[in-house]
Amino acid sequence: MAANLENTIHEKLKSLPPEKQQQVLEFVEELANGVTHETVSEKLARHLRSVPSDELEELPADASKNLDHYLYGAPRK
């Protein structure tokens, strides 16, 4: 089964243009070195953990509902 998987990967890789093959190589090297990629939600959660709680408490309670108001001055909903 492993050989079949390797063959499938190899065949798909051969069909990619050189710049895509380079991206695949970089990705495989990262995997081999134990580098993990965060999802957007993981990155957001990590950054939110670095914000002091007193700063988060200053956010308006309706910030998500009225984001355009707070960013651009649009009328509140």
Residue frames as qw, qx, qy, qz and C-alpha x, y, z in Angstrom:
[[0.000, 0.885, 0.465, 0.000, 0.00, 0.00, 0.00],
 [0.315, -0.775, 0.091, 0.539, 2.83, 2.44, 0.84],
 [0.385, -0.120, 0.591, 0.698, 4.42, 1.92, -2.56],
 [0.175, 0.630, 0.671, 0.349, 1.09, 2.61, -4.24],
 [0.168, -0.923, -0.257, 0.230, 0.72, 5.84, -2.26],
 [0.397, -0.558, 0.333, 0.648, 4.26, 6.87, -3.14],
 [0.346, 0.192, 0.684, 0.613, 3.58, 6.20, -6.81],
 [0.056, 0.816, 0.560, 0.134, 0.37, 8.22, -6.71],
 [0.267, -0.870, -0.027, 0.413, 2.15, 11.15, -5.04],
 [0.435, -0.323, 0.506, 0.671, 5.04, 10.91, -7.50],
 [0.295, 0.442, 0.688, 0.494, 2.72, 10.89, -10.54],
 [0.037, -0.918, -0.395, -0.002, 0.75, 13.89, -9.30],
 [0.394, -0.739, 0.147, 0.527, 3.95, 15.74, -8.45],
 [0.461, -0.036, 0.581, 0.670, 5.37, 15.17, -11.95],
 [0.206, 0.659, 0.614, 0.383, 2.28, 16.81, -13.46],
 [0.201, -0.903, -0.235, 0.299, 2.77, 20.04, -11.50],
 [0.433, 0.823, -0.120, 0.346, 4.65, 23.04, -12.90],
 [0.619, 0.203, -0.465, 0.600, 8.11, 23.66, -11.38],
 [0.114, -0.443, 0.297, -0.838, 6.96, 26.48, -9.08],
 [0.800, -0.350, -0.038, -0.486, 4.27, 24.22, -7.59],
 [0.888, 0.028, -0.403, 0.221, 6.81, 21.42, -7.20],
 [0.305, 0.375, -0.442, 0.756, 8.99, 23.86, -5.24],
 [0.492, -0.435, 0.167, -0.736, 6.06, 24.64, -2.93],
 [0.939, -0.181, -0.227, -0.183, 5.49, 20.92, -2.39],
 [0.706, 0.216, -0.463, 0.490, 9.17, 20.43, -1.58],
 [0.010, -0.429, 0.380, -0.819, 9.09, 23.26, 0.97],
 [0.728, -0.355, 0.016, -0.586, 5.94, 21.83, 2.54],
 [0.939, -0.041, -0.337, 0.051, 7.44, 18.32, 2.78],
 [0.485, 0.322, -0.476, 0.660, 10.62, 19.74, 4.33],
 [0.325, -0.446, 0.274, -0.787, 8.54, 21.57, 6.92],
 [0.897, -0.242, -0.133, -0.346, 6.67, 18.36, 7.72],
 [0.842, 0.133, -0.419, 0.313, 9.97, 16.48, 8.05],
 [0.289, 0.327, -0.434, 0.788, 11.29, 19.17, 10.41],
 [0.256, -0.459, -0.763, 0.378, 8.17, 19.08, 12.58],
 [0.078, 0.069, 0.018, -0.994, 6.91, 22.51, 11.54],
 [0.120, 0.548, 0.825, -0.071, 3.16, 22.80, 12.01],
 [0.013, -0.284, -0.289, -0.914, 0.85, 25.32, 10.41],
 [0.139, 0.341, 0.630, -0.684, -1.80, 27.10, 12.41],
 [0.136, 0.636, 0.683, 0.332, -5.27, 27.60, 11.06],
 [0.003, 0.551, 0.076, 0.831, -6.65, 31.13, 10.94],
 [0.627, -0.664, -0.205, -0.352, -8.77, 30.45, 14.01],
 [0.833, -0.306, -0.215, 0.408, -5.72, 29.09, 15.88],
 [0.429, 0.257, -0.052, 0.864, -3.72, 32.21, 15.00],
 [0.272, -0.636, -0.163, -0.704, -6.58, 34.45, 16.09],
 [0.777, -0.575, -0.248, -0.062, -6.94, 32.59, 19.39],
 [0.745, -0.099, -0.179, 0.635, -3.19, 32.84, 20.01],
 [0.204, 0.387, 0.008, 0.899, -3.20, 36.58, 19.38],
 [0.477, -0.656, -0.235, -0.536, -6.30, 37.10, 21.51],
 [0.811, -0.436, -0.311, 0.237, -4.60, 35.34, 24.42],
 [0.559, 0.045, -0.137, 0.817, -1.88, 37.99, 24.28],
 [0.123, -0.596, -0.149, -0.780, -4.38, 40.86, 24.71],
 [0.047, 0.034, -0.697, 0.715, -4.71, 41.89, 28.37],
 [0.086, -0.532, -0.842, 0.003, -8.17, 41.14, 29.77],
 [0.031, -0.659, -0.326, 0.678, -8.71, 44.77, 30.83],
 [0.067, 0.304, -0.459, -0.832, -8.23, 45.79, 27.18],
 [0.132, -0.241, -0.884, -0.378, -10.81, 43.24, 26.03],
 [0.089, -0.595, -0.703, 0.380, -13.26, 44.52, 28.65],
 [0.021, 0.514, 0.006, -0.857, -13.10, 47.97, 27.03],
 [0.017, -0.097, -0.750, -0.654, -14.56, 46.65, 23.77],
 [0.516, -0.010, 0.072, -0.854, -18.17, 47.71, 23.25],
 [0.544, 0.057, 0.791, -0.276, -20.70, 44.97, 23.94],
 [0.693, 0.592, 0.337, -0.235, -22.21, 45.47, 20.47],
 [0.126, -0.646, 0.545, 0.520, -18.87, 45.55, 18.62],
 [0.313, 0.020, 0.877, 0.365, -19.62, 42.56, 16.37],
 [0.297, 0.688, 0.659, -0.066, -23.13, 43.77, 15.54],
 [0.167, 0.971, 0.117, -0.125, -22.01, 47.34, 14.84],
 [0.719, -0.204, 0.278, 0.603, -18.53, 46.79, 13.47],
 [0.390, 0.555, 0.354, 0.644, -19.14, 49.14, 10.52],
 [0.234, -0.939, -0.173, -0.183, -20.19, 51.85, 12.97],
 [0.631, -0.700, 0.169, 0.289, -16.97, 51.51, 15.00],
 [0.666, -0.049, 0.410, 0.621, -14.72, 51.21, 11.96],
 [0.278, 0.307, 0.466, 0.782, -16.33, 53.60, 9.49],
 [0.121, 0.172, 0.265, -0.941, -18.93, 55.63, 11.38],
 [0.307, -0.259, -0.721, -0.565, -21.92, 53.94, 9.75],
 [0.572, -0.408, 0.078, -0.707, -25.26, 54.19, 11.58],
 [0.236, -0.212, 0.889, -0.329, -25.70, 51.70, 14.43],
 [0.446, -0.151, -0.776, -0.420, -27.96, 48.68, 13.89]]
